[in-house]
């Protein structure tokens, strides 16, 4: 019997495990899924925890709820991947799993220790992250008692999970403090290594305009070098200083440590991956999904949804000794919560930046692109239900995986 081994039971790993186990003959193939954690986190929900909008039970569910019995689910840390030998060593009971095909979906983690002074005396006193459940949960009780001052949001280095999340945090903070009647007591600052609010010209301008409208200061090209927690100062390599009373940090994001230990990744432990086939560039029987790849697209759950059919079709073709024809185009869609029950939607791929227009039906929508609307806000909230009750249950979302220019306005001045 042959073995398909999947490392990581987050969004990507769970979805592809379900699909592949349905497509492979169980008499010929065994599917094994490995993860170190029993809990599955709805990570987009971390954004709402600091402002008391979500409860913990709305963002955490047991992983076993989403894994069919025909898949062997193993809870263990991964000690080493040995691609030349087609095997993986686990820490639990020193188990070794030999595989015929491997899918790496080990995700990404924050590394505050990479920035001098970031993880130290100030952590969880007036320095927080919201990219972990623990960090996001700790912010809310702090904000409930906070009397105001300067809140600085800083992205240390790109790439990061969900590139628009720091902006969303600031938009929701503006909403939160306004509703509490203390917005005039809070200064909001966004310190980013980017040269604008986002990476693409049209969306950078649209999002930058919202920052201006909300009186949120934008500090661009800010490459954070250290945090002086004693003096409450964030410093950059070009010796700029930003004082803070409350620092919300997005630390360096890196792929799983086991990728580095196994010599399979780049400097940030992301696995070199063919951006079209999603096959490993170095090992033909390995595919990489989601945040674990080094491909130039957003590290977000919607991207995983669009990747899924390409990985499945290409792996099945490769297993059958056939040519692979499925080419992922980098399609990404992202709702951006902008506060006061409004949101923005962006839709783009490797070659086309976010453009204005309507989605998914040209001319009808119901969602508007690069525009603040109430229905976009509801789309953002409804995504949680689609995630738990469709994506994680193996039910296809009726949206095309390939990017389309239909409904988009291509000739729009900056």
N, C-alpha and C positions, 0 to 999 in steps of 0.2 A: 504494500500500500504506500502511496505517495503522500507527502506532507506539505501543506501550505501553512506556513507560520506567519502570524501577524503580530508585530510588536507595537503595543499601544492600543488601549481600548477607549480612546476618546472619540470624538466625532468621526474622524477619518477611519480609524481602525474598526470601530463598531459597524459603520455603514458598509465598508468593503467586506468585512467578515460575513455579514448577512448575505450580501449579493453573491459572493463567491461560493459560499456554502450551498446556495440555491442552484447555482449553475454547474457545480462539479458533481460528478457521480460519487455518491457516498460509499460505493463498493470499491472505488479506486483511490479516493482521496480522503484524507483526514485533515480537518481544519483546526488549528490551535491558535488561540488568542491569549496573549500574555500582557498583563499590566500589574503595576505595583500597588494600585489603589482600588479599594472596593467601591469608592464613590465616584459618580459621574457628575461633573459640574457643568451647568449651563453658563459658560463664561461670559456671554454678552450681558447676563443678569448682574454680574459684579458691578457694572456701571450704576445700577439703581440702588444697591445696598447702602452706599454712603448717605443717601438722601431719604432713607426709610421708605422707599417705594416698593421694594420687594422684601419678602420674608425669606429666611434661609431655606425653608422647605420648598420654595419656588425655584431654587437654583441647584438643589442637590437631590439626586435620586441614586439608588443602588445600581451599579453597572449591570448586575445580573438580571435586572428587569428587561434589559434590551438585548440579551444574548441568547439565542435559541439553544435548546438542549443538545442539538447535534454538533455544536461547536464546543470543543474542550477549552474551558476558561481557566487559566492558571494565574493565581495571584503571587507575584514574585518580582523582585528587582532583577535587572539583567546585568550580569557581571561582564559579559564579553560577547561580541558578535565576531565570528570567524568566517568571513565570506569565502575565503579560499577553500575552507574545509566544509562549507555548507552546514554550519552548526552554530548554535547559540548556547552559551552557558548561563544558567540562572543561579541566583544566590540561594534560593529555597531548595534545600536538600541536595545542593550541588548538582541539580538536574542538568543534563545536556540534551538538547533537542536537535536532531538532524532534520534538515528540511530539503525539499526539492525546489520550492519557491518561497521567497520571503517578501513580505510587505513591511516597510518601515513607516510607522505612523506615531513616532515617539514624541512629537510635539516640541514645545519650546518652553523654557523656564526663565525667570528673571534672576539676575546675578548682581545684587547691590554691592557685593564685595569687590566688584570690578572698578568701582569708583571710590577714591580715597575719602574716608570719613562718612560715607553714605550709610553703611550699616554699623551703627555704634550707639553712642549715648542718646541720640535724638530719635532713634527708630521707635515708632509708636508713641512718642511723646508729642512731637509736633512734626514728625516726618512719617509719611505713610505711602504705601503703594495701593493701587486698586486692581492690580492684575492677578492677585491671589485672593482666595476666599477669605483668608485670615486678615489680610490687609484691608480689603474693602469693608469687611464687617467692623473693623476697629475704627473706621473713620466716622461712622454715624454717631456714636456716643460722644466723640470729640466735638463734632459740629453742633450737637444739641446744646453744648455748654459754652461754645466759643462765642466771645463777645465782639469779634471782628479783628481786622488787621489786614495784612498783605498775604494773600494766598497765591503761591507760585506753583504752577504746573510745569514740570520739566521732563522732557524726553532726553535721556542721556545720549543715546546712539540709535541709529536705524540699522537694520530693519527691526520692527516691533510687531507684535500681534495687533491686529485691527488698528491700522494707522490713524483712523479718525477718532478713536476712543478718547485720547486726551482732550480733543476739542469738545467732544460730547460732555465730558466731565465739567469743563468750564461753562458750557451752555446751561447745564443742569444746576451748577453752582449759582449762576446768575439768577436762574428761576427760583432756587431754594432760598437764597438770601433776600430776594425781592418779596417773596411770599411771607417771609418772617419780618418784613419791615425794617431790615438792617442792611440793605444793599449799599446804602451810602456809607456804611462803616467798613466795607470790604473792598479792597483793591485786588483785582484779578489780573494775573500776569501769565502769559504763555511763553516759556523759554524753549525754543526748538532748534535743533541743529539744521533744519531746513531753511531755505532762503525765503519761504513764505508759509502760509497757513497749511498748505498741502503740497503734494509733489507735482501736480499737473497745473498748467497755467489757468485754465478756465475755472476749475474747481478751487484752486488756490485763491483766485480773486473773489469768487462767490463766498467762500468760507471766511476769507479775510474781511470782506464787507460786513459779515455778521458779527465778527469780533469787534469791529469798529462800532457798529450799531449798539452793541451791548456794553461798550466801554471796557473792553478787555484789551489790555496792553499786549502787543506782540513783539517779542524780542527774538529776532531771527539770527541764523548762523551762530547760535550759541552752543559751543562744544564744551559741555560740562567737564571740568577737570577734578573738582573736589567740592565737598560739602564741609563747611566749618560749623558743626552743630553747636559748638559753644557760643559762637557769635551770631548764629542764624544767618549765615551768608552762603550763597551758592556762587562758585567761581568757575570761570571758563579758562581755556588754554590761552586765550588772548588777553587774560587778566581783567576781564570785566567782572563786576561783582553785582549780584542781585540779592538784597536783603529779603528775608521772608519771616513771617510769623507762623505760617503753616506751609510746609513743602509737601506737595503730592508728586511723587517721582515715578517715572517709568524707567526702571534701571535697564542696563544692558540685557538684551534678550539673546539667549543662546539655545542651540539644540541640546538634546539630552547628553549628559556626561558620557554615557556608554558609547555614543558615536565618536567622541574624542578618544576614549580609551581604546576603541577598536580600530583607530586610524582610518575612519571612513568619511570624515567630514572636513570642512574648511576651517578657517580660524575661529569661526563662531559655532562649530559643530553642526552646520547644516550640510546635508548630504548632496553632493553634486548630482544633479538630476537633469535628464533631457526634458526641456520645458514643453515639448509637444507630446511625446509618448509617455512621460512620467516614469520611464525606466531609468534605473541607476546608470550613470555614465561609465561605471567601472565593472559592474557585474551584471550580466545579461539575465540572470534569474532573480533579480531584486528590483522591486518597484518602490517608489517613495511617494507618500501622500501628505497633504496638509502642511502644517507648520514645519515639518522636518526637512522639507526640500530647500534648495537654494534658488528656486526659480523666481523670476522677477514679477511676482504678483502678490496680492495681499494675503497675509496669514489670517484667514477668517473662515468661519464655518460655511458661509455661502460658497466660497471657492471650493471647498471640499465637495459640496453637493454637485458642483459643475464638473469637478474632476472625475467623479465616481465612474461614470459610464466609460470614460476613456481608459482608465486603469483596468476595469473588468474586461473590456473588449480586447485590449492589447495583450493582457495576460493570457486570456483564453486562446488568442491567435498564436501566441508564442508557445504555449503548451502543446498546441496541435501542429507545430512546425510550420505555421503559415506566416505570411508577411503581415506586419502590423500596419493598419491604415488609419486608426483613430488618432487624430491630432488635437490635443487640448489647445485652445486659443488664448488662455489666460483670463477667461471670463470671470469677472468679479462684480458683485452687486452688494451695496451696503446702504442700510438705513442709518441716517445720522440724526440722533435726537437733538433738537435745537432748543428745547425748553418751551414752557407755556403751551403744552399740548400741540406742538408742531414738530415736524421733522423734514429732513431732506433725503433724497434718494440719489445715489450715483451708480452708474452702470458702465463698465469699461472693460477693456482687455489689453493684451500686450501692445497693440498698435494704436488703439483709439482711446483718447483720454475721455473722462466724463464730459458729456454734452447735455445741454438742455433738451427737453422733449417730454414724451410720455412713455409709460412702461406698465405692463408688458404689451398692451394692445396699442398699436400706433393710432394716435389721434384721440383715443378714448381713455387710456390709462388703465386703471383709475389713478395710478401714481404719477406724480410729476417729478421730472429729473432736474436736479440743481435748483430746486425751488422749495421754499418753506411752505408746507401745507399741513392741515390737520390729518388728512387721510394718510400721509406718510408717517405721521406719529403713530397712528393706529396700526399701520403696517409693521412698524418696529415692535410694538407690543404683541401683535398677533404672531410674530415670528417665534416667540417662545412656545406657543401651542403647536405650531407646525414642527418645531424642533423635537419636543417631547413625544408628540402623538403621531407624527408622520416620519420625519427623518430617522429618528432612533428606533422606530417600529418597522422600518423597512418599506414604508409606503412612499411611492414616488410622488414628488411634488410636481404638479403639471406645469413646469416652466422649462423651456428649451435650455440645454446645457451650453449650446454655442451662442456666442455673442451675435447680436444683430443691430444694424444701423437703422432698422425700421422704427419710425417714430421719433428719431433724433434729429435735432437741428444742427447741421454740420457747418453752416456759415454764420457764426455768431461772433461779433467783435468782442475783444477783451475789454 
